[in-house]
Amino acid sequence: MVLVVDDVLTLPLAFAGIELLPNYFTIVFNALHKQALEEMYPLEKIQSAIKENRMEYELGEISKEEYEKTSKELNQKLSIAKKVKEMNLGVRTNIMDAG
């Protein structure tokens, strides 16, 4: 809530031409958030787990139900991992630096 309020309160100042220092807390928070998401959803590891799950099923090491359940979970994680990779949280558009 603090980040939203901060940006809402400083926006009118930016339009009035009053320059403020960049909010370093927000920059650091966004970088840490992106790093945490990348660690929670490592794209390469998820892709490897999908291949391993398929191989175990083909070799008869796991049942079809177990394969389908794991496959569904891994594909959901893969979808999230792809979205995280596409996100660019590290870049902040700074309306204060118009010139």
Rosetta silent file (secondary structure, phi, psi, omega in degrees, C-alpha in Angstrom):
SEQUENCE: MVLVVDDVLTLPLAFAGIELLPNYFTIVFNALHKQALEEMYPLEKIQSAIKENRMEYELGEISKEEYEKTSKELNQKLSIAKKVKEMNLGVRTNIMDAG
SCORE:     score description
SCORE:     0.000 S_00000001
   1 L     0.000  -35.424 -178.538    0.000    0.000    0.000 S_00000001
   2 H   -62.158  -40.900 -178.531    2.854    2.360    0.759 S_00000001
   3 H   -64.345  -42.054 -179.997    4.245    2.079   -2.773 S_00000001
   4 H   -65.535  -46.448  179.963    0.910    2.897   -4.370 S_00000001
   5 H   -62.058  -41.114  179.164    0.277    5.831   -2.057 S_00000001
   6 H   -57.983  -49.293 -179.028    3.790    7.116   -2.681 S_00000001
   7 H   -67.181  -37.733  179.155    3.321    7.121   -6.447 S_00000001
   8 H   -65.831  -39.870 -178.534   -0.184    8.631   -6.214 S_00000001
   9 H   -74.296  -32.046 -177.553    1.037   11.431   -3.985 S_00000001
  10 H   -87.537  -16.482 -179.021    4.122   12.261   -6.039 S_00000001
  11 H   -60.225  -47.490  178.762    2.427   12.163   -9.465 S_00000001
  12 H   -61.223  -32.267  177.815    0.800   15.621   -9.165 S_00000001
  13 H   -65.724  -36.716  179.632    4.167   17.043   -8.139 S_00000001
  14 H   -65.420  -41.246  179.139    5.744   15.654  -11.284 S_00000001
  15 H   -69.868  -24.426  178.217    3.151   17.341  -13.468 S_00000001
  16 L   -82.432   -4.009  177.614    3.746   20.596  -11.600 S_00000001
  17 L    89.554    8.870  178.884    7.424   20.412  -12.558 S_00000001
  18 L   -87.320  120.090 -178.002    8.724   19.643   -9.084 S_00000001
  19 L   -90.049  133.484  177.756   11.535   17.110   -9.360 S_00000001
  20 L  -115.820  157.310  173.935   11.895   14.485   -6.669 S_00000001
  21 L   -67.693  147.043  177.509   14.639   11.998   -6.046 S_00000001
  22 L   -61.430  149.216 -179.286   13.852    8.530   -7.426 S_00000001
  23 L   -81.852   94.984 -175.627   12.303    6.199   -4.910 S_00000001
  24 H   -65.540  -30.164  177.100   15.235    3.850   -4.331 S_00000001
  25 H   -59.784  -43.929 -179.925   13.152    1.603   -2.079 S_00000001
  26 H   -64.841  -41.167  179.936   10.834    0.848   -5.008 S_00000001
  27 H   -62.754  -46.650 -179.895   13.748    0.155   -7.351 S_00000001
  28 H   -66.583  -43.116  179.259   15.375   -2.234   -4.869 S_00000001
  29 H   -60.203  -44.804  179.628   12.041   -3.883   -4.029 S_00000001
  30 H   -62.438  -39.982  178.927   11.275   -4.502   -7.716 S_00000001
  31 H   -65.476  -42.859  178.724   14.710   -6.031   -8.285 S_00000001
  32 H   -66.948  -37.736  179.063   14.322   -8.334   -5.262 S_00000001
  33 H   -63.934  -45.138  179.226   10.792   -9.283   -6.326 S_00000001
  34 H   -62.890  -43.125  179.318   11.955  -10.231   -9.816 S_00000001
  35 H   -62.094  -42.347  179.968   14.852  -12.265   -8.409 S_00000001
  36 H   -64.124  -42.523  178.513   12.534  -14.105   -6.024 S_00000001
  37 H   -63.899  -40.343  179.160   10.107  -14.956   -8.823 S_00000001
  38 H   -65.131  -34.281  178.082   12.921  -16.216  -11.036 S_00000001
  39 H   -75.820  -31.523  179.121   14.135  -18.461   -8.207 S_00000001
  40 H   -73.808  -31.172 -176.642   10.621  -19.739   -7.479 S_00000001
  41 L  -128.834   70.384  179.511    9.966  -20.559  -11.131 S_00000001
  42 L   -72.713  113.483 -173.488   13.267  -21.569  -12.793 S_00000001
  43 H   -56.407  -48.728 -176.092   12.333  -22.112  -16.452 S_00000001
  44 H   -65.163  -40.305 -179.757   15.084  -24.590  -17.306 S_00000001
  45 H   -67.149  -37.994  178.855   14.509  -26.757  -14.228 S_00000001
  46 H   -66.962  -42.041  177.633   10.781  -26.933  -14.894 S_00000001
  47 H   -62.233  -39.619  177.446   11.386  -27.929  -18.512 S_00000001
  48 H   -65.229  -39.589  179.506   13.781  -30.648  -17.327 S_00000001
  49 H   -65.355  -35.461  177.171   11.223  -31.888  -14.806 S_00000001
  50 H   -64.376  -44.263  178.434    8.615  -32.152  -17.576 S_00000001
  51 H   -63.657  -42.765 -179.542   11.000  -34.259  -19.674 S_00000001
  52 H   -64.926  -40.807  178.024   11.893  -36.439  -16.688 S_00000001
  53 H   -61.184  -43.660  179.786    8.222  -36.957  -15.831 S_00000001
  54 H   -64.248  -42.226 -179.168    7.498  -38.044  -19.406 S_00000001
  55 H   -64.222  -42.576  178.614   10.483  -40.412  -19.421 S_00000001
  56 H   -61.722  -38.453  178.449    9.423  -42.013  -16.133 S_00000001
  57 H   -66.926  -44.794 -178.984    5.942  -42.573  -17.558 S_00000001
  58 H   -65.088  -31.296  178.886    7.265  -44.069  -20.793 S_00000001
  59 L   -84.846   -2.923  177.991    9.546  -46.416  -18.843 S_00000001
  60 L    80.237   16.338 -178.860    6.629  -47.523  -16.681 S_00000001
  61 L   -79.585  -23.248  177.799    8.052  -46.140  -13.456 S_00000001
  62 L  -131.480  156.648 -179.064    4.918  -44.094  -12.701 S_00000001
  63 L   -78.028  166.487  179.354    1.226  -44.632  -13.428 S_00000001
  64 H   -62.949  -40.637  179.663   -0.757  -42.687  -16.007 S_00000001
  65 H   -62.912  -44.439  179.082   -2.714  -40.873  -13.271 S_00000001
  66 H   -64.223  -41.338  178.235    0.474  -39.851  -11.493 S_00000001
  67 H   -60.913  -48.024 -177.504    1.997  -38.723  -14.806 S_00000001
  68 H   -64.594  -40.692  178.650   -1.051  -36.632  -15.713 S_00000001
  69 H   -62.858  -49.462 -179.889   -1.245  -35.027  -12.274 S_00000001
  70 H   -64.916  -39.985  179.940    2.454  -34.127  -12.265 S_00000001
  71 H   -61.868  -42.582  179.173    2.317  -33.009  -15.876 S_00000001
  72 H   -61.823  -45.994  179.577   -0.570  -30.645  -15.148 S_00000001
  73 H   -62.394  -44.517 -178.463    1.254  -29.100  -12.166 S_00000001
  74 H   -67.434  -37.010  178.464    4.505  -28.711  -14.102 S_00000001
  75 H   -67.938  -34.015  174.680    2.763  -27.142  -17.092 S_00000001
  76 H   -65.165  -43.988  177.717    1.100  -24.598  -14.796 S_00000001
  77 H   -63.750  -38.520  179.034    4.495  -23.760  -13.309 S_00000001
  78 H   -63.164  -40.796  178.329    5.980  -23.548  -16.816 S_00000001
  79 H   -61.651  -44.099  178.309    3.311  -21.063  -17.835 S_00000001
  80 H   -65.705  -42.306 -179.436    4.072  -18.899  -14.811 S_00000001
  81 H   -61.007  -39.010  178.268    7.826  -19.188  -15.398 S_00000001
  82 H   -66.275  -38.939  177.621    7.405  -17.967  -18.977 S_00000001
  83 H   -66.215  -39.975  178.511    5.375  -14.991  -17.778 S_00000001
  84 H   -62.887  -41.775 -179.230    8.012  -14.189  -15.150 S_00000001
  85 H   -64.920  -34.514  179.674   10.732  -14.316  -17.787 S_00000001
  86 H   -74.210  -26.834 -178.635    8.740  -11.923  -20.001 S_00000001
  87 L   -66.337  144.805  176.813    8.201   -9.484  -17.143 S_00000001
  88 L  -125.665   70.568 -177.143   10.649   -6.648  -16.910 S_00000001
  89 L   -71.998  -18.574 -177.591   10.199   -5.475  -13.336 S_00000001
  90 L   -73.838  -18.569 -179.249   13.717   -4.084  -13.180 S_00000001
  91 L   -95.044  125.243  179.596   12.912   -1.281  -15.570 S_00000001
  92 L  -118.399  123.806  176.696   11.079    1.628  -14.025 S_00000001
  93 L   -77.044  119.172 -176.572    9.708    4.385  -16.165 S_00000001
  94 L  -104.201  106.368 -178.186   10.640    7.536  -14.357 S_00000001
  95 L   -73.067  -11.810  179.611    8.344   10.397  -15.291 S_00000001
  96 L   -72.679  -28.234 -177.982   10.548   12.747  -13.303 S_00000001
  97 L   -96.188   66.802 -177.455   13.340   12.531  -15.919 S_00000001
  98 L   -81.733  -13.517 -173.814   11.442   14.069  -18.811 S_00000001
  99 L  -114.805    0.000    0.000   14.414   15.976  -20.125 S_00000001
